[in-house]
Amino acid sequence: MAFKPLHDRVLVRRVQSEEKTKGGLIIPDNAKEKPAEGEIIAVGEGARKDSGELIAPSVATGDRVLFGKWSGTEVTVDGEELLIMKESDILGVIA
């Protein structure tokens, strides 16, 4: 199933978190936090101004981004858990 977000929303796949700490300790699954980093899978066409003019999104498919811990809504697309969020929930793009 193809999914295209509407307006200024983006579809994000979380990246896998680290299995070990820098000191070499293995982190058990129940102690891991959900990562706040992901890859953009799909982007909507952008928001609209009051005049109707389209504001193009600042991010593109394939960008790696950071977002807030509680940002977005979890959805399942083709059996994969993804996040859909507004572009304004994205804190920045990882270069």
C-alpha positions in Angstrom: 0.0 0.0 0.0 1.4 3.4 -0.9 0.8 6.1 1.6 1.2 9.9 1.0 0.8 12.3 3.9 -1.4 15.3 3.4 -0.5 19.0 3.8 2.5 19.6 6.1 2.8 16.0 7.5 5.7 13.6 7.1 6.0 9.8 7.5 9.0 8.8 9.5 10.7 5.4 10.2 12.5 5.3 13.6 16.1 4.3 13.5 17.3 1.4 15.7 18.7 2.5 19.0 22.1 1.4 20.4 22.3 -2.1 21.9 25.2 -1.1 24.1 26.4 1.9 26.1 29.7 3.6 25.3 31.1 1.6 28.3 30.1 -1.7 26.7 27.1 -2.5 28.9 24.2 -4.2 27.0 20.9 -2.4 27.4 17.9 -4.7 27.9 14.8 -4.2 25.7 12.6 -3.1 28.6 15.1 -0.3 29.6 15.5 1.1 26.1 13.8 4.4 25.2 12.2 4.9 21.8 14.7 6.7 19.6 13.9 10.3 18.7 15.8 10.0 15.4 14.3 8.7 12.2 14.4 8.7 8.4 11.7 10.4 6.4 9.8 8.0 4.2 7.2 10.3 2.6 6.4 14.1 2.6 3.2 15.9 2.0 2.9 18.7 -0.5 3.2 21.4 2.2 1.1 23.8 4.3 -0.9 26.7 2.9 -0.9 30.3 3.8 -4.2 32.2 4.4 -3.9 33.5 0.8 -3.9 29.9 -0.4 -0.2 30.0 -1.5 1.6 26.7 -0.9 4.6 26.6 1.5 7.0 23.9 0.4 8.3 21.5 3.0 11.9 22.0 4.4 12.6 18.3 4.5 12.7 15.6 1.8 12.4 11.9 1.5 15.5 10.2 2.8 16.5 13.0 5.3 17.5 11.8 8.8 15.8 13.9 11.4 15.5 14.5 15.1 12.1 14.9 16.7 10.5 15.3 20.1 10.1 12.3 22.4 6.3 12.4 22.2 6.0 13.7 18.7 3.7 12.1 16.1 1.2 9.4 15.9 2.2 5.7 15.5 0.7 4.0 12.5 1.2 0.7 10.9 1.7 0.7 7.1 2.3 -2.6 5.3 3.1 -4.3 8.7 5.7 -1.7 9.6 5.3 0.7 12.6 5.9 4.2 11.4 5.2 7.7 12.7 3.2 10.4 11.1 3.8 13.9 12.3 3.6 17.6 11.4 6.8 19.1 9.9 6.8 21.5 12.8 7.4 18.6 15.2 10.8 18.0 13.6 13.6 19.6 15.6 16.3 19.4 12.9 17.9 17.5 10.0 21.1 15.5 10.6 23.6 16.4 8.0 
